[in-house]
Amino acid sequence: MRGQPAALRLTKSNTRNYSTYRSENITMSSAGKLTIMLGVIGLVCGCEPPALTENGVVGVFGSVGLGPGAFSYPRAIAAERDGSVFVIDKNGRVQRFDRDGRFEHYWRMPETDKGKPVGISIHPDGRIFVADTHYHRVMIFDREGTTLGTFGRHGRGDGEFILPTDVAFDAKGFIYVSEYGGNDRISKWSSDFSFVSVIADSEIDGARINRPSAIAIDAEQTLWVADACNHRVLRLTLDGKHLLTIGKFGDGESEMRYPYDLSISDEQTVMVCEYEGNRLQWFDTAGRNVATWGRSGRGLGELSGPWGASYGPDGLVYVVDAMNSRIQIVKR
């Protein structure tokens, strides 16, 4: 990306009102399934989707509710580059949608009384890894929700978690897990779920990591960390050596308010989702801001408490607009 694409420019008004859009396009089937016609027929046939707003929203799905396709405060997302979108909400459900936001399937986490997960990742082989935050473990599922395995237990020692938040995978098959709640570190595991080591558990660029809410590994095999309560993003080697810091508290370009998620494009552009900033920022791997999108609000192209964002197929970005109980699809 060079400069700020027209589709990502901040705008002062939306072209359509969200409530009007909903009333025109929401229907309920006899089974009670929510279907939101996105107006993006081009997505299905492979054409360029038309924008619904001046700042590049091409689709939206979800509403408040407990039925299939509805959300109770969504807060974690993972999109396949060529397939489905997985969303976890505060009701402890993992829902699977197609790329256009049509509901496909769901399952519930096996235990939810203590709390709900805040992270989900898709392994290169298609397995679904869920950071089961309040149960101090990572759970592995197939795409239908069958449990395939679990690792981790409560504690502060090797192989233990307090509150795991996210999972990432390197090119050699190692697994990385971020956590907070007193540990505030990242641990490394082998492909057979054996503990290997802890990294990033000491001061980095003047401060210890404070709630690492998301992690991702780029094509150069470096680790990116959304250091949420320090309002910054870190780039580290896979053994924890500091390479780069982006951000400080604020609303300006390259400043941040609680970065809760990040995702890396095939072109190695790093997208950061700011929960309190109600926006996305894009950076190159040298830390330069190349685009900014979003603002606070309820209309299309506006956000309220976005917990996550993930790259999907054809450059589409799926944004968890948590307090609006919906997913917005943005063409970057």
C-alpha positions, 0 to 999 in steps of 0.5 A: 500500500502506498499512501492512503487508498480512497476506500479508507479515507475518513469521511464526515458522513455515511452514504446510508443510515444503518437503521434504514439499511437494516430495515431494507435488507434483514429477513428472518427464515422460518427457522429463525435464522438471520439473513442479512443481504449484504448487497455484495453479489459481486463477492459471490461471482468474483467481481469487485463489490460495490461500496455501501459507504464512502469509506469502503464498507462493502458488507455487514452482518449480525444483530443483537440476539442469541440465535444463529447469525446474531451476536451477544457482544462479539469479541474475537474473529479469525477469517480464512484467506479463501473460506469461512469467517469464525466469530466468538461472542460473549455467549460462549459460541463459536459461529462460522460464516461464509465470506459474505456473512451467511451463517453456516454452523456454530458450537458452544465452548464446553465450559463458560461459567467462569468466562468466555474466550477472547481469542481464536486463530486458524492453524495452516492445516485448518484446525481452530485454536481458541484461547479459552481465557478464563479456563487457562488453556488453549482448546483445539477444534475441527471446523465443525466444533469437535474437540481435538485437544487442549493444552495449558493449565492454571498457574504462573510456571512453565506450561501454565497460563493465567488468562490466555488471549491469542495464538500464533504459528510460525513456519516451523510448526511452533505455537505461540500463546499470549496471556495477561493477568499477572503473567503478561508474557508469550510462551512457545510450544511445540507442535505436539503441545509440549512447552518449550520456553517463555519469551517477552516476560521482561522489560521491553523498550522501557516497559513490561508488556501489559495485557498482550491481547493479540499476536501474529507472525509475519513472512519474515518470521518476526512476532508482532504483539498488540501490547494493549495497556501500553497502547503500543505494538511491538515487533520482536524476534521469535526468541523475544529480541526487540526490533520495533515499537509503534505507538503511544497513547493518543488519537493521532496518526501512529498513536493508539488507544488500547490496540486489542487485535492485529492481523497481517496481510499477504503483502505484509501490511500490519493492521491494528484494531483499537478498542477505545480508538474506534478505528483501524490503522495500517502500518508497513513493517518499518512502522510507518502508518499507511492508512487509517479507517473508522470513527466512533458511532453507530452508522455503517463505517463507524465503530463502537468498541471494536475487539478484533479485525482479520484479513479475509479473501481478496483483501477484505477486512472483517471488523468485530464491531462489538458494541454494535453487535455486528461484523463490518466488511471493509474493502482495503 
